[in-house]
Amino acid sequence: MLTMERAQALLETTTTEDHLFLHAKNVSVAMGGLAEHFGADKAHWEAIGYLHDYDYEQFPTEHLQHTEEPLLAAGLTAEEVRAILAHGYGHCNDVEPLSPLERSLFTVDELTGIIQAAARMRPLGITDMETASFMKKFKDKKFAAKCDREVIRKGCEMLGMEVKDVAEICIAAMKAHAEELQIGPRE
């Protein structure tokens, strides 16, 4: 089973940019929150979330096309690799997210980008962010415009949840790691 230590070691072999490591942490923390919601293995989901962009820095225009073989060779299970591949459904590949793990990763990859952007605009960062104020930013298509809201909506639909409910879980999880995620109060 993939551990966080192994996920970190593997990502360090393909990634050098700080913002990509920060994104990995954001997704990992949000995945931990959803794992708790679904009664799943939090540490495992966090590790999958951390490693999800394994090939992105090296192959941004061929994202997820250089992931399966090296991760299987590194000892990940077929289920773990499939979860990572499924976050690219519809824009990088045709691996449809089927399990709660896969659907959660598909959803939070984009969702955490909007949460982080919204938190950075607030004097107290994410620490006092309420879901309602986040939803205003979510509905503003010009805010964090690169984050694909349709992917988020589709993922939430696959999970059988409303966007606000998934966002609430992710925000709560990210609040507990505000400093590490660089979204705490401004100094």
N, C-alpha and C positions, 0 to 999 in steps of 0.2 A: 504494500500500500504506500502511495506517495506521501511523504512527510514534508513539512515546511522546510526543514534543513536541506532535503534533497531537491526540492523545487527551487530554493534559492541558489544552490550550487549549479543546477542546470541552467537557470536563467542567466547567471553570471558568465556562462560560456558563450552566450550569443548576444548579450546586451551590455551596453556601456552608458547609455544616456540616462541621466538622473530622472528626467520626467517619465521615462518608461518604467523605471523601478517604482516611482511614486504611484503611477497608475496601477501597477501590479499590486501594491499594498492596498490601495483603495478597493480594488476588485476583491482582493483576498478578504478584507475586513467585512465587506458587504456580503460576501458568500458565507462567512461565518454566521452573520445574523440570519440569513435565510436557512442555513443548516439547522440552527436552533429552532426556527419557526416550523420546519418540516420534521423535526425530531431526528435529524441525520447526524453523521459524524462531523462535527464542526472543524476539527483539525484537518481532516481529509479535504473537505470542501474548500477550506482556506488555502491549502496547498495547491489544489487544482486552479483556483482563482489566481493565485500568484503566478503560476506558470503559463497562463492562457495565451500570452503573446510571445511565446518562445522564439518564433522565427521572425517577428515583426521588424526589428531593427535591421536585420540583414536582408530581408526580402519584403519591403513594404508593399510593393505592387504584386507580390505573389504570396501574400500572407496566408499561412496555414498549408501551403503546398510543400513546405520543407519542415514539417512537424512530425508527421506520423512515424516515418522510418527511424529518425534519430531518437525519438522518445520511447518507442518500443525497444530499440536497441539498448537504451539506458535503463530498461527494466520496468517501465510503466506498463500497467495492464491495458488490454485493448479497450476496456470500459473507460479508463482514465483518459486515454488518448482520444477516444470518441467524444467525451465530454468537452475536451479542449477544441476539437475540430468543429463541434456543433455550434460554438459561439459565432462561427462565420457563416451560418446558414443564410442563404439568400443574397449574400454579397461577396463571399469568398468561395463558397462551395455549396453542395446540396445535401449536407449532412444535417438532417432535420433533428432538432432537439426533442427528445422523447421523454426522458426521465426528469424528475424534479431538479436534479443536479444540472443537467444539460440546459434545461429551460431557465434556471436561475442564472447561470453564467451568461447565456444569450442576452438576458434582460439587463443584468447589472453592469455589463461591460460599458454600455452607453449611459446608463442611469447614473453611475458614479461620477461621470464627467460633468454632468449638470449639477449634481449635488456639490461637488468640489468647487465648481465655478461660482455657484450661489453663495457658498460658505465664505469664499475669499472676498466677497463684496461686503461682508458684514463686519462691523468693528469687533464683535465677539466671536467671529468665525462661525463654526457649526454649533458652538456650545449652547446657544440660545435659539437655534433655528427650529421653527415649528413646521410641520408638514404643510400647513395651509400657505405659509409664505413661500415654501419651495414650489408648491403647485402653481403659484402665480408666475414664477420664473419658467417652469416647465411649459406653461401655456404660451409664453412669449417666444415665438419662433426665432426671433432675432437674437435672443439670449442663448449663449453657448450653441450657436447655430450649427456647428459641426457635429453635434451629438444628435444622432438619428432618433427622433421621437417615435417614428413609426415602428422601428425595431423594438423600442421600449414597450410601446402599446401592444405589439404583437406578442412579445415575451410575457407580458402580464396576462394577456388573454390565454396564452398557453398554460400559464400557472393557475388560471382560474381566479385571478385576483385583480383588484383595481390598482391603477398606477399609484394612487395615494397610499394604499396599504403596503405595497412593496417599498415605496419611498420611505415610509415611516420606519420600517424594519431596517433599511439600509442607513438612514440618518441616525437612528439610535445606535447601531453598531459602530458607525463612523465617529460619533460623539465620544465614545469610550477610547478612541485612538486619535483624538483631534491633534495633539502635538506631533505625533509620529507622521500623520498625514498632512501636516503643514496647514491645517485649517482651524487652528486654535485662535484665541484672541490676538489681535495685532498689538505689538508692543510700542 
